[in-house]
Amino acid sequence: MKAILTRTCCLLTVVLFLFSIRLPAQLPTKKFLYGRVINDFTKEAVPFASIFWKKAGFGITSDSSGQFKLRVSQLNHDTLVVSFVGFEPTYKAYIPQQKDSAWMDLVMAEVKSGGTVEVKSKFNKGLRWWKQIVAHKKQNNPYTFEQFSCELYSKTELDINNINKRYFTDKKLLKPFAFLLDNIDSVSDQRPFLPVYMTETLSDYYASSNPQKTREEIRAAKTDGMKNESVLQFLGGMSQKISVYDNSSVLFGKEFISPISDWGDKYYHYKGADTQVIGGTKYFHLLFSPKQEGENTFSGDCWIHSENWGILKINLTISPTANINFVNRLSLVQEFSLQENKEWMFAKDKFVMDFAPLGKENLSFIAKKTNSYKQIRINDPLIGIKLQQNHQRNEVIVADNAREQDKKFWSVQRHEALSENEKKIYQMMDTIKTIPAFISYTKAITFIFDGHKKLGVVEIGPWYKWISGNQKERIRVRFDLGTTDQFSKHLRLHGYLAYGFKDHTFKGRFDATYKLPGDKGITLFASYTDDLDNGRVRYNDEDITTDNLFSQLIRRPGIPQKFLGVQEFKLSVTKEWPSKLSVQTFFTRSNFESYTPLPHKKILFKRSFQHEIANAEIGIKLRYAPGERTFSRHRKDTKIKGSLPIVELRAAFSSDGLWGSEYAYERVGMHISQDVRIPRWGKLSYRIYGGKIFTKEALPFMLMEIHPGNEIYYYNRQSFNLMNRFEYISDRYAGVHIEHNIEKKFLNILPFMRKSNIRQFWNCKAVWGDMSTGGRILNHIEYASEYKLRSLRGGIYTEIGTGFENIFKILRIDFVWRHAPLRKLPGNVNPGAFKSTTQDFGIFGSVRFQL
């Protein structure tokens, strides 16, 4: 029995041994490569990309989320090839591993050339698909819903791109920031980037189409990183809602034609690619590219529902020759979801921009903004109730406790989890803000560009006004001192002292601004000034004055500089409502002095016992600016105009004897301005104004409308650039300023200009004015003197101009022609004695930083 058992065991051992030898040959172990195809710029998945082994010759297609599962090549060395229309092919060498599976991210770069989609067949199915999209736009466009609401999750990230790691080790100024190398993205070895800014918001969003209204109630907000105000305002341009269903959209002030616009076939080539089944539904894949270089268009693709012709997802990348300054790349991805009622609604937007102020291959910034939409409701009665609470058409309300939410709240409420790079931002910025070098560099950069330097509770500057020169003072020095928000968040005190070395006279100013706490919108202002007018236009306290370091370098020759001496006390109270309606009441008490070549003040006296030109004025100004956005800073508020007209009305009066006033009159004035987009024809800006002074007596020219002139080569939009200062005076007037920026509409006709960023414009400025006979006599209008004050005498002064801007991305050149009304001189007067020192044609330059 033992012998039988022994032989049996030996036999089983031999069988198992032989089986183990043959098993690998009979049942080979299959190894798989898992991964995802990613757009290098947007970090979005690339669906339905082709992935195959170059030598083995087999492959697969990524799914709708960009993921794939591919059997590993049996060869010891093989190359993985990834291709998709609109992208450069990606080649990835692969060496088999011992593991049964591995994960790999395959990063694809978009095609940089502006090549067009070739359509070789006589029948273009892509063009037919485009026509069907246009025909069904009304039923598929989510913005056509009467009302809708959703929960909106918004995320913004700012990264520094093209970082050279050696800078942090070789450059002394950057060595304190060497720890940032640990946070540089480890995936993009070829184009490493450093995430530096991050913000998240969770809000309830309400919208209606007729009338057009939006309301966003931010429930939670989380911000960290660089909080530079100018950067945040720049990123705010990405907050605008963009719909690909519209014929055109405005990106950073420039109009871009949508590939599914009603006239898209005039701007795009279309090609129907393949058909895919996504989630059990058939979709068409449409490709599009620009027909012509230099147009503001996109290239990209979209997936179209085969039954209702709605868009599931669209990828837009601006044309390489599109006319946006400093923007290397810009992509927009929009996804839509089909609701139960068969209506399309927003699902996700992603906006990615590469901002390269130093050139395409140098250090740049990548800004990313993602919006995700959930809990969508259509035509819910609650939406209308919420929108009725708006004070203006578009309104954003931030909850008081929005910034108090903890990490647990965000981990639950985020629509999508943060990536590893996004998590690093919150960790990194807690460290960088404590580094002394970071604080010092920030202050230095702020001082250079802002002009002011903070010293605790006070600040000095602007530095460019510390020294200047003019014909009256020769050398002028000035020193400003103001309080900061560390002194008070509501009260700001400011003053300056100036001294002229030729007239040996001190000048100065002191002002105080107080904003009432809370959301009352009430501002109190008081100032006292004893100085030269320095080129300031009446009623414009923010006008650029001539007492700066650069003004004398660009003066037009042969024109004497003219000054008024002004002693002025001003008091005002301003109330602004959330609707952007504001009312300002003001009181001013002024005393004027005139200097050669202007008429001496003594010849302007109306009474023999008069000793000064003193005047007191009480008035009111109403301003309505719907759609205007205001960025409040401690020093001043910056206003960003909307698309609706801004209306200003002003009325004031003076009474003889009021606070020592020598004059009695009433004045009224009106001002309307607006920026209007003309579809496919650029932007039109206009300003209409007029006014009249009612008086029974003659007034000195200081109290009348002094039409603004310009005596330097730097172009001034608010002035007449070939008119001298104090050249024309009126007591009743009406004018219009129009400027039409046609961008590259005509320049693109020239093939060699299509890749240029130069833009073209034309403008016209005209003013009608007149003056009473008594006013002309008192002010010695058009009578012999070294400098002649004039009246338009019911004529029209006109300046017509054209030119080019965006030269080297910052320069603007204006060519201006002047037409002035002929003067009506007595027959016995030699006209040559009154020849104008002005020119009928001039060339002006200016610096305009724009996108």
Secondary structure, DSSP 4 states (H G I P E B T S, - for coil): -HHHHHHHHHHHHHHHHHHHHHHHHHSPPP-EEEEEEEETTT--B-TT-EEEETTT--EEE--TTSEEEEEPPSSSSEEEEEE-TTB--EEEEE---SSSEEEEEEEEPBP-S-PPPP--SSS-HHHHHHHHHHHTHHHH-GGGSSEEEEEEEEEEEEEEES--TTHHHH-GGGGGGGGGGGGS-SS-SSS-EEEEEEEEEEEEEEEEETTEEEEEEEEEEEEEE---HHHHHHHGGGGS---TTSSEEEETTEEEE-TTSTTGGGTEEEEEEEEEEETTEEEEEEEEEESSTTSS-EEEEEEEETTT--EEEEEEEE-TT-S-TTEEEEEEEEEEEE-TTS-EEEEEEEEEEEE-TT-TTSSEEEEEEEEEEEEEEES-HHHHHHHTT-SSSEEEEE-TTGGG--HHHHHHH-SSPPPHHHHHHHHHHHHHTT-HHHHHHHHHHHHHHH--EEETTEEE--GGGSEEEETTTEEEEEEEEEE-TTT-SSEEEEEEEEEETTTTEEEEEEEEEEEPSSS--EEEEEEEEEEE-TTPPTT-TTSPPS-STTGGGGBPTT-----EEEEEEEEEEEEE-TTSEEEEEEEEEEEEEE-TTSPPGGGG-SSTT---EEEEEEEEEEEE-TT-EEEE-SS-EEEE--SS-EEEEEEEEE-TTGGG----EEEEEEEEEEEEE-TTS-EEEEEEEEEEEE-SS---GGGSEE--B--BSB--TTSBTTSPTTSBEESEEEEEEEEEEEETTTGGGSGGGTT---EEEEEEEEEEEE--HHHHHHTTTTSSSSS--B--TT-EEEEEEEEEEEETTTEEEEEEEEE-PPP---TTS-GGGG--SS-SEEEEEEE----
